[in-house]
Structure formats: structure tokens, C-alpha cells
Amino acid sequence: MNQGLFDGTLSILRYVEGALASAAIIATISHQFLPKTVRLSDIIQYLWSSWFRRTTFLGIPVSVVLYLSLQPPVVRLIFLVLAIACTVCVVAVLVGPARRILFPKSYNPKRMARFSVPKVIVGGKEFLEQDLLCEIVARVIEKDNPNMTVERRFREHGTWSIYSALQEGEIDLYVEYTGTALAYLRRLPVEEMRQKEVSQFRDLFRDQNLVMLEPLDYDSGYVIVMLRQKAEELTITSISDLSRHAGELTFKGTKEFDKRPDGFVVLEQGYGLHFGGKDIVLEENRYYALRNGEMDVTSGFAADPEIVLEEDTFIKLLDDRQLFRSSYAAPLVHQDLINVFPEIETSLAKLARVIGEREMAGLTHEAVERGLDRKLDPTGIRVLVGRFLKDKGL
């Protein structure tokens, strides 16, 4: 083993460690003067959103620990090089998204080249309602702009991933929820969230060169749900009524509801509820588990088909303290799109205040009946949405 090579490589690693430590200190100090749009947890979540980023992110501490704990010089050198390689990969991954989110700029060559075709990309998150909204938005744009190509990007992972894609020029618009925008993307304090009016949402992302257009007419905010029969047996009609029986009941909510500042913490701190059992349930399994007695209380969305169309089976508990705010679906659009194609804003304005909770719940229910929730079927979604928009005169 060449001792000089080993010592030289060790010096490089120490230099890298020193540079990263200095960068961390500078970032911590400068964070006080930067827009509060990205936190360390956001960066970690981005790194965790694909197997490659996840592997390289975990590779750094694992390689360093093995390097420090093993004795043979050749083996140590291997893990030393691996640690450096993983560090370089993570830095390379973060340079684009983190810089563009912290220091947004309007001009994006990739997006502007696409507009010259002209072509627009509409994105959607990874669940059924977003599939439908993605298609609705795309169809409305296509109808009014026949010379424009509109590409659909269904199931672009979760909120953070699709928000980053919008910033980076991978997509040009998608439908976001006002509650998610306030609590998760802008991270506003609860009191400030409650004071925000719908008319103020347009400028919510102005510093990110994004525009939130006027929302659709249905609320998709969080609600607390029980089986109607169980609630009537316990004389529970409101969330406050749960306090009399919470110790005897089991609550299961989604992973996102458990983590969000406008989720389970509202029940725990706002309503002072402490359930006898608490666990996580997959979003698609909530109502099945509730119906089969696997839990007593769950979180849902106001426009869920089960809540709107099965009122004899499920009951939405009254938010008597008004701690869960409404969350409306609204197109989130990059400003460049509006600048180059102002007619698209006119097209999307046709959706404002038109599609209500019962219509959206009915559309989602029919999609589930056709099995569109289990496997992505762009053709099936296109046919279903086409008939829906025709019936709505859109």
C-alpha cells in the first residue's frame, strides 16, 4: 500500500470536510436573510425522494463510519473514496434544486425553448384526484389553444418533488391545494394561515416567480371522520365531543396528516385529544379500515367520495373550534407561462368556482369504479374527464 497516496487522499477528505463545515456555517448565518421557503427538512426530503439520492445521501455517514472503524489501509482507502464520491454526488444533486428554490430566476432556457414549439407540460401528484385534475387542466388548455401541444406528467411523486419540478422547468403548472401551500410550502404560522384570504393566494408565491390562480369550487381540506353508527352510539357530532371517549378510541391517519402542522397536532394541541391508540394508515385504505372496525377515527378530505356520497355510512365531525381551515384546489403556474401565453390564464379561469365538491366526488367515485385508482390509465382518465367536461359545458 502506498502510504503517500493514502496520506494524500486523507488530506483531501479533511479538506472536503472542512469546506462542507464552512459551507454549513455560512448557510446557517445567511439563512436569517434568505426567504423562508426551504428548511433543512425540505432538503433532506428531496434527497430522500429517489433511490439514487437516498443511496448517495446514506452513503456518506456509512462510508465515514466504516473508514474510521476498519484497520486495513486498503479497505479504509476504498471507503474513503466512496465517502468522497457520495459527497460529490449529493452536492451535485443539490446545486440545481436548492439554488433555484432559494434564489429563483424567471428565465429558464429549457422552459423557454419548449414554449417556442409551442408546448406546455401539466403535472400532477401521485394519487387519483390529481390524475383527474391534471387531465382537466390539460383538456381546457387544449380546447382553447388547438395549436399548442399539452403534455401530461401524471404522478410526479409528492408535493415537494412536483414543486421542485415546477421551479426547475420540468413542468409549467400543476394543481396545488391552498392548505398545502400555506402550511407546507410557505410554512406560515397557524394564526397567519387562518387570516389569509383567497384573494391573497395569487401573490403567495410571487418571490418564487409563481402565480396561484383562482381556485376551483370544492374544498379538499382535512376533516375528521367516523362511522355514523359508532358516532351516534357515542353521541359524537363534533371534534370536541371526542374528548369524552378519546381514551377508548383508536385513531389512524395518513403519514402526511401525522407530520403536517395543520394535521394531527391540531387534534392533540388544539382540541387536547389523546386517543387510546394511534397509528398510520395508507390513504387508499382509510375508509376500508374504518368500515371494518380496524380503527374508530380517521382523517379524510372534505371532497372524498365516501364522505360526500355515503352520508349514511360515514360522518364528518363538526370542526366546532374552526381549527382546520378550508383547502381549495387551485392551479399553480410559473410566471413565464403567463407572460408568454396570457390566454392560458383566461382558459383556466373557466374552471374557477365551477367544479364543486359533489361533482368532484362523483368523478372520483366513477374513476374508482373503473379501477383507475389502482393503475395509471391515461386513456381511461381522458375518456372519463372528456365526458365530464362536456356535461359541464367546458
N, C-alpha and C positions, 0 to 999 in steps of 0.2 A: 504493500500500500504506500503510495507516495504521500509522505507526511506534509510536504509543501502544498500539494493540491488540496489535501484535507483542511489544512490551516487557512488556505486562501478561500475555500468555499465557506468555511466557518465565519470568516471575516465578512463575506458578502451577506450571509444570513443576518449577522449582527447589524450590518448597515441597513438592511431591509427592515429589520425590527425597529431600529432607531427612527428610520424615516416614517414608518407607519405610526409609531408612537407620537412623533411630532405632528403628523397629519391629524391624528385623533385629538390632540390638544388644541390645535388651531381650529378644527371643526367645532369643538365644544365651545370655544370662545366666540367664534363667528356666528354660531347658531343663534346667539342673542340678537343678532342684527339681520338675520335672514327671515324670509316668510315662513311662518309656522305650518308648512304643508307636508313636511316629511320628518318622521321621527326615526330613531334607531330601530324601533319595532317594524316600521314600514320597510326599511332597507332589508332587515332580516327576513321579513315575509316575502319580499321579492326574490331574495336569494333562495328561499325555500320552495319557490313555485315551479321548479322543474328539476328533473333528476340530475341533470348536469350541474346546475347551480348548487343544488343541495349537496352533491358529492364533493365538489371542489370546496364548498364552504366548510363541510365537516372534515375534509382532508387536512386542513391547516392544523387544528389542535391535535388531531390524531397523529399526524406526522411528527409534530414537535414533541409530543409526549413519548413516542417511540424512539425518537432521536435522543432524547435525554435519558431514557431508561435502559437502552441497549448498549452493550460494550464493544462488540467487534467494529472496528473502524469502517470496514467496507459497508456493513449493514447500516451504520449510522449515516454514512455519506449518502446512501440510497434514500433514506427518509429525509435527509437534509435537502436534497434536490427536489424530492416530492413536495416538501413544505413550500419551497420557493415557487415551484410550478403552480401549486394550488393558489398561492398568494397572488401571483401574476394573473391567473385566470379570474379570480374574484375581483381584483382591481379593474381588469379589462371589462368585466361584465357591468360593474358599477359606474364606470366612467360615463357611458352614454345616458342611461336612465336617470341616475342621480343628478347629473349635471343639468339635464334638460328639465327635470322637475323642479330643482332648486332655482335654476336660472333660465326660465323659459324664454324662447325667442319665437317670433311669429313665423319667420321664413324657414321652411323645411323643404330641401331640394327634392326629396322623394315624393312628398305630397304634391308639390307644385308641378313636377313632371307628370304625375298622374292626372292632375286637373287639365293639363294641356290636351289630353286624349279626346274628350273629357271622360273621366272615370271617378266614381266615388265609392268608398268602402264603408259599409254599415256593419258594426259589430254587435255582439250580444253575449251575455254571460251564460254560464253553463247550467241553465235549467229551462224548463218548458215555457214558462211565461215569457222569458227573454227571447226564446226562439220565435214566438209569435210576434212579439214587439219588433224584433229585428226585421221580420218579413213585412209587417205592416208599414214600417217606416220606409223600407226599400220600395215597396209597391207604390206608395203615394208619390215618392220622388220620381220613379219611372214613368208613372202616368202623366205627370206634368212636364217631364223632360225626356221625351222619346229619343232624343239624340244622345243621351247620356247613358253610359254603362254603369250599372249599380251592382257591385259585388257584395255578397253576404258572407260574413265571417261568424258563423254560429258557434256558440260555446267557447268563447275566448277566455276560458277559465274564470277566476273570481274577479271581485271588484278591483283589487289592486292591479292585477295583470291587465285588465281591459283599460283601466285609467292610464296606465303606463303606455299601452299601445296607442291610445289617443294622443298622448304627449309626443311620442316618438315618430308619429306619422304612419304607423302601421294601419290605422283605421282613421276615419274622418268624423264619425259620430256614433253614438250608441244611446240607448235609453237608460238613464240613471233614475234613482229614487231620491226624492228630496230629503227624506230622513237619513238615508245613507250618505248623501252629500254633506249634510250638516254635521252628523255625528262621526262619520268615519273618514271622509276625505278632507273636510275642513276642520274637524275636531273642535267644534265650538263647544263652550261650556253649556250645560243643560239649560240654564236660565236664558242664555243668549239664543239658544235654539228655539225656545218657546216664543221668543219675541220676534223671530224672523217672519216676515210676511211673504206670501207667494210672489208678490210684485218685486221683492228684493232678490229673488233667486237668480235672475238674469245676470246680475253682476257678481254673483258669489265666487265665480272663478275668473274674474277679469284679469287678475295678476298671473293667471296661467294661460292667457290667450284663449280661453274657452268661454262659451256662451250657453247658459241653460235656458232653453226656450220654454214657452208656456206649457204647463203640464196637461196631461190627459185628465179626464174627469173621474178617475177612480182612485180610491185610497188604498195603498198597499202597505200601510203601516202595521206595526206589531199589535196584536190583540192576544188576550189570554182566553183559552178555550177549555171547555169541559163537555162531557156527555150531558145532554139535557136532563136525562133521567137521574143521574147522580147528583147534579146541581139542585134539582127540585127536591130530592130526598133530603138534602142538607140545607135547603132554603138559601142557596147561594145565587145571587143575581149580579153582584158586583165584586170587584177585586178585593175591596175591603172586607167583604163577607168571608173571604178565605181565611182571615186571621183566626176565626173561631175553630177551624178544622185543619189548618195547615200542617200541624204536627202529625196528623193521621193520614195525610195525603202524600202521594208521590208526584213530583214534578219532573218532566223530561222535556227539554228544549233542544234546539239545534246548537251546534258548536258555535256558530256565529252569534246567536242570541245570548249564549253564555258569556261571550267575550266583549260584546259591544257595550259602550257606556250608556246606550239607551235600551239595553236588554234586561238581563236578569237582575242586574244591580238596581234597577228601578223597583222591582218587586222586593228585593232584600232591604234596601235602604229607604226607598220612598214609601213603601207600604209596610215595612217591618215584618215581612213574611219569612218564616223559617220552616221549610217543609220537612216531613218525616223522612223522605227520601228524595234525592236529586241526582239526575243522570243526563246523559246526552243521547239524543235520538236522531237518526238520519231524517232529513227534511221530507223525503218521499214516504217515510214510514210513520209519520206522526199520527195521522188520523186512523190508520190501521191499528196501531198500538193502543190508541185511546179507545177505539171501538171494542177491542178485545180485552180490555181491562189490564193491560200491561203498565198503565200509568193512569193517574187521575186528572192531571192538569198538564197542558202543554202551551207552547207559544205558536201562533199562526199569523197569517197576514189577512188583513181585512177583506181582500178580494179572493181568498181561497174558495174554490167551488164548494167544498164541504160546508163552509160557513154560510155562504150565500144561498146555496141551493138545497142544503139538507138541514134546515132550521129545526125540524122535528127531532133530529138526532144530536146535533151539536149546538152549543150555546156560546156566544161571545159575551164574556163578562163585562159589565159596565166599568169603564175606567173612571170611577167616581171622583178621583182626585186629579184627573186630566194630566197624568204624568207621561203618558205615551202620546207623542204628537203624530199627526197625520203624515203620511209619506206618499207623495204622488209621483207617478211615472212621468218623466219629462226628458225630451231629447237633450243630450249634452253634446255640443257641436264645437269643433275647432273654429276659431275666428277666421282663419284663412278660407274656409269653406263658404262662410257668409260673405266675405269680401269678394271672392271670385264668382260665386253663384248666389247672389241675393235672392233669386227666385226660389231657392230651396227652402229658405225660411218661410216664404209665402205658402209653399206646398205643405210644410209641416204644421203651419198654423191651422190648417183644416182639421187636424186631429185634436186640437185644444178643446177641452170641455165637451167632447163628443162621445167618447167611449167611457161608459160608466161601469160601476162595479158588477152589476148583473150581466152586462154584455161581456165583460172580460171573463167573469167566472164561467159563463155559458160556453165561451170559446175555448177556454182551458179545459173544461169538462169534456167537451166533444173531442179535443185533442187527446185527452187521456183515454177516452173510449176507443179511439183509433190506435192506441198504443204508441203515440208519438212521444210520450214521456220516457219510454224505455230505450228507444234507439232513435238517433237523429235520422229523420227522413225529410230532407229539404223539399222533395216533390209533394209529399203529403201535407206538409206545412203550407206550401204555396197554394195548393188546391183549396185547403180549408180557409186560409186567410183571404184568398181571392173571392170566395163566395161571401165571406163575412163582410168585406169592404163593399161589395156590390149591394148587399142588403142594406148597408148603411149609407149608400149613395156616394161612396168615396172612390 
